[in-house]
Amino acid sequence: MSENQFNDLTNLSTYLPSRRSGRPRNMVAPGPSDAQISEIINVALRTPDHGKLAPWRVVSVAADQRARLANDIKAAYLKEKPTAGRVELEGLEAMAHEAPTLLVVLSSPVASTKIPLWEQELSCGAFAMNILHAVHAMGFVGGWITGWPAYNEDVRDLFGRAPEKIAGFMYIGTSNAELVERPRPDLENIFSFWSPGNTE
């Protein structure tokens, strides 16, 4: 291991606690370039993946495609809820236009394998988290958002097809507001030492 590699590893102890998610509505330019987006995704490939299945995909939505995305999402919402009000539709419109960069991460499971679906979905989650880590390491801010559009099949069909699912909308840019630390669980509430016969 080189000295630089060692320093990178020791710096993880300060890097990981420094990562914060940003609010997409607070993300402004600059966002990553096309080359940086490719680098972000290449970093995210360093993800646990039992069976080497790559059960995930990423779709980039360009700036000049945001209006079309907004219209399609609103159409899907009105199909499900024809009486939707102006505020609801404006919220969906805003969601489609936030942040300089928008990546849609899809869980894309492989059926013809003995690897359980649950493991493939876990791998997709790890892949998405690695995107956020790569974004932060490059000096940008990222946000992983789901909400109603992530669970609607018509919206999913804009990017893929069943049995794929939208794992999240990944917004990337530069924050125009200070990133605020959110409450984290206390260690004693989520960590314990195994005692046979005790599952709590």
N, C-alpha and C positions, 0 to 999 in steps of 0.2 A: 504494500500500500504506500502510495506516495505521500509526501508531507501535505500537499494540497488536498488530497483526498481525506487525509486525517482531519485537517482543519475544517473541511466541509462537514464532516460527520459531527465534530464537536460543536459546530455552530448550529446544528439542529436543535440543541437544547435551548437556544435563544430564538431561533427562527420559528419553530412550531408554536410556542406560546404567543408569538406576535401576529399570527394570522387572524384576521377578522373577516367576516362576510360584510359586504356592503349592500345598501339599498339600491336596486336598479334605478329608481327615480333620481338618485343622487349621483349617478355615473355620467360623466361627460368625457369628451375627447381630451387627450388622445386615448384610443384603445390600441390593442396590438395590431401590428401589420399582418398581412397574409403570411409572411415568413414566420413571424412570431406565433401566429395561430398554429401553424404546422409544427413548430417546435413544442408548443404547449401540448398538443395532442401526442406527439412522439414521447414526451416525458410521461404522459398519462398511461402510455402503453406498459410502463413498468409496474404492472398491476398483477396481484395474484390471480391466476387463471387456470384452474384445475382442468386438465385435458387440452390446454392450448386451443381453446375454442373461440376466443375473442367474441364473447356473447354481448357485444355492445357496438353501437355505431354513433357517429356524430354528424349532424347536418348543420352547416353554417347558413344563416339567413342574412343576406347582404342588405346594406342600407337601403338600396332602391327596391327591395322586396318587402319592406316593412308594411307599406300601405296595403299591399295585396294580402299579407298575413293578417293584418287587422281586420280586413273585410271578411276573410274566410273564417276567422275565429268568431266574429260577431254573427255570421250566418249560421255557424254551428250552434251558437248559444241560442239564437232565435228559434232554431229548429226544435231545440229542447225546451225552451221557455219563450213561447211566442209573445207573452205579455211583458217581456223584460222592459225595464224603465231606462230612461236616458242615462242616469248615473251609472247603472250596471254596464251599459254599452260603452260609455266613455272610459270606464275603468279598463275594459278589454282593449279598447283602442290605445290607451296609454301603455298598457303592458306590451303591446307589439312594437312600440316605438322607443322603449327605454334602452339606455346604454348604447355606446358605439358598436359593441360586438354582441351578437346573440348566437349561441350554439345550442342546438337541441340534442340532448343525449338520449339515445334509445336503448332500452334493454332488448337485445336481439337474440333470444335463446336458440340453441341448436337442439332440435328434437332427436336426431339420429345419434344419440350418445348415451352412455350409461351415467354421465355426470348429472346429478339431480338438478332440477330447475332452480331450487333454492340456492345452490352454490353458484349457479350462473348469475342469478340476480344479485347475490352478494358481490360478485366480481364486478358487476356493472356499477354498483354503488361505490366500490373502491376506485374504479376508473374515474367516475365523476369527481370524487374527492381529490384524486391526483390532478385533475384539471385545475381545481381551485388552488392546490399547492403550487403548481407550475405558474399559474397566473400571479400569485403572491410573490413568488421568487423573482419574477420579471419586473416587479414594481407596480403592477396593476392591482385593481381590486375586483373581486368576483362575488357573485351571488347566485346561489342555487335555489330556484323557485319552482314550485309545482302549481298548486291551485287547480281550479276547475278545468282549465284547458288540458292539463296533463292527464286527466282521467276520461276525457271525451274521445270516443272512437273516431268521430269525423275529423277532429283536430289531429289525432294520431295518424290518420290516413293522409294528411298533408305531407307527412315525412316518411311514413313506412306503412306496414300492413301487419295484421294479426299473424302470429301471436306477439308481435313486438308491442312494447309499451313505452310511453314517454317517461323516462326516469327523471327528467328535469330540464328546465330552461336555464341555461348558464349565461348570465349577463356579465360582461367584462368591460371595464373602462377605468377612468380615473375618478376618484370620489371628490366631490366638491364640498363635502362635509366631513368633520372628524368622525372616524370610526369609533364607536362606543363599545366598550366591553359589556357583554351581556352576562347575566348570572350563569354560573356553571355549577353542576351538581357537586356536593361535598364528596370527597374521596371515600369516606367511610360508608356512604350510602350506595356506592356502586362497586366497591372492591372488598373482597373478603378472602380468607384462607379456607381451603376446602376442609370440611369436617365430615367424614362419611356419615350418611344418614341425616344430614342437615342441609336442606336446599335453600335456606334463607340467608 
